[in-house]
Amino acid sequence: MQPLSRVKRITYMTLFTIVFLLCIPVLILYSIGYRLDDALALVKTGGIYVQSDITDANVYIDGELKKETGLFLRNSFIQNLRPDEYEISVEKEGYRMWKKRVTVYENKVTELHLFTLPVDLVSTNVPRYLAATTTTATRRPNPEYVELQDLFAIATSTATSTRATTPVISTSTASTSRPQLDPRTLKPDFKEFGDLYSWIEDGDVQLEWVGSAERIPFYFCENGICQQRITVSVEDDIVDYEWYQGRNDAMVISTVVGVDAIEVDNRTAPNSFELYRGENQGIRIASNGDVVVKLADSFMVIQD
Amino acid sequence: MNTDNHIVPEYAKSPYFHVGRATELSGRDRITYRLLEIFPGAFTWFTLLGTVVLSYFLPIWAAYFIIAFDLYWLLKTIYLIIHHVHNWRRIKHNLKADWQSMLNEHAHDHIYHLLILPYYKEGEEVLRDSIESFIRAKYRRDRLLLVLGSEERAGEDFYELGLKMKQEYGEHFADILVTKHPKDLPGEMPGKGSNISWAAEQARLELLDPKGIKYEDVIVSAFDVDTTVYDQYFLCLTWHFLTCDDPYHSSFQPVPFYHNNIWRAPAVSRVVATSGTFWQMIQQERPEKLVTFSSHGVSFKALYEIGYWQRNMVSEDSRIFWNLFMAHNGEYKTVPISYPISMDANLAGSFWQTSKNIYKQQRRWSWGVENLPYILFSFMKNKKISMRKKVSVALNQIEGYWSLATNPLFILLLGWLPLVLGGKAFNETVLSYNLPLVTRNLMTLAMVGLVFSAIISISLLPDIPADVRRKKSFWFSRIFQWVLIPFTIVVFGAIPGIDAQTRLMIGNYMGFWVTPKQKR
């Protein structure tokens, strides 16, 4: 039995070379985002990428089911979308619907980060005093209330000490003279989340990115154009805010009418979810991620 | 040992015919040779670093390159699988063929086999297994001459071991010669090449000449110490020798299996061994690219006329082909006989030691890159080889060493490089999202080729010993060993390749490393 003949090998080689030369432009054009339309013309398309922390959700575009996320594939990349505006929504049983209207650009992917909460949140009222066992017994302080009080006290003192001992040098003044103290850092509501500065100004939360342009959060940018500062604004004045569960694209805000969880994304109307309605004296995030709302004589603990 | 006055081919008489490294030359030749030693490593590093740089500065073009490379790899895999399957069919056919009947159609009584079995400090069991396989093989005993090549540096005990083997097995061969290769001969590097060259010359003086055996009637099999032959090996080899159009301008290459202890070796050793066989089987179907490797056959006449194997370098098994190729002005080839021989898979006392030994062995094999400067230098010096042949051979060899060192890394690591280094602008493109998807899909299709390789490998394996069959952990490792392939092609393929090429590039020349042999 002879080895594979040279003629056969050359034939195979030639065939595979032809296949390679034909497939390469097709593969590359496909990878870039080119597709054939109904008239078999090449059109440029874009995509949407939804990062998600929840599993088994359905992703819809303009009402049409596009993806079902699973345990290991929670994020969704949807491509073959003509440059246009689309309504994207994500639904999961037991969770509030998340919906956004976004623009898709040719050969680009619009990145989104799903933010939703369970429909039924567990809210627990923590009174200042424990319920009296008899009518004559002295009211005893609720130890849980005391702990939560400390949370507000620690947070306040931490903010104060941060302001006092770690003044931030302004990065906007690229001066060669003596560096100046950034006045924003003197505000009691000033927060630093990595290279993300935030503070309240005129009832809105201002966000400014002071880090490198390469690492700027996706919601500062649209179609390759990035802003250095964006505003989180709602109908009522924001009086307090906290970053939500370690995310830099979602926060809990306190207004005169109540407490809401809101996503940070100025490119389109942000989703917000009501957590508490009524007057309140501020909010904090506990170490376990619970939202703690300070009321007149108690705390409301809202668990995810 | 004076072998110079019988050198026949003109080019073989040149002062650089047996050059081992740049430092053996002088003047312009030395500089040229040194630059050629630098070339393979430099090309590999240039490619690898260039890919990183390209991913940073031009991530889009890097992405295009990766997609093109992955498609190329998929098509190459299919192309090679065709070769692999064909050789598998040939091996199956050749194992069943009646070579004695085929040989009987040709006069062959005059043919002798000179079996050279060099050894260092390997155990008695290793020698016995090899010798007993020669005895079991179907061939006239009075035409088998065995040379046991011991090393003086191993100590007298090992020479005595050879004498013991001669006493025990002498009646099964026409003759057994035990040689003792002196240590520290000038111009020699300790290793297999210097040992078998010494043994071959001693065989000429003490066996061939006294018995009046013509050199052109002798086929030399330069075995590794753990080589065992299948039943009809010598019949098959003789048939190919006699039917070849020019046996004195041809070497004969069997297919190396590593089945002697395959079931006792750990999964990683089995996978690496199988991959080696896989590649050799493919090369058997591309004879114009086939170079001698490990145990192979060659006429004594051809060997004698060029002074035997080189004694001053490591990869004597492939270098002898290039010596003969250059000596005969490009008119030399390797005949694939598609008949197996078997050697040991790497096995040591512990998994870690086994892995270290595998790495070292692969690095020594990758040190075959030391042939590349020899080839290119010889092409510059030998004007009688056609330019077409020089270009074809040079490109083939350069591509071979380059792809060994780089392609596994491209396959496994390149898909994400532009994503990490490409920056924000690139990461917002559809291309950046599709890159891992496209490469994953292409590589998954290419991995289907693994299925064919696995099926072929399994069909060629020996029976599983009863004591091994009883172990549950064995069955688990046998099934899941194939997932190790992506790991082994990098750790035991690309990295030793880069290691060897880099050593050559910086002038850190390797010596011969003896692979420890352990049967069980």
Interface residues (C-beta under 8 A of the other chain):
Chain A: M1 P3 L4 R6 R9 Y12 M13 F16 V19 F20 C23 I24 L27 I28 Y30 S31 I32 G33 T45 G46 G47 Y49 F77 Q79 N107 K108 V109 E111 A213 E214 R215 I216 C221 G224
Chain B: A63 Y64 I67 A68 L71 Y72 L75 K76 I78 Y79 I82 H83 H86 N87 R89 R90 H93 N94 Q284 E285 R286 P287 E288 P336 S338 G423 K424 A425 E428 T429 V430 L431 S432 Y433 N434 L435 L437 V438
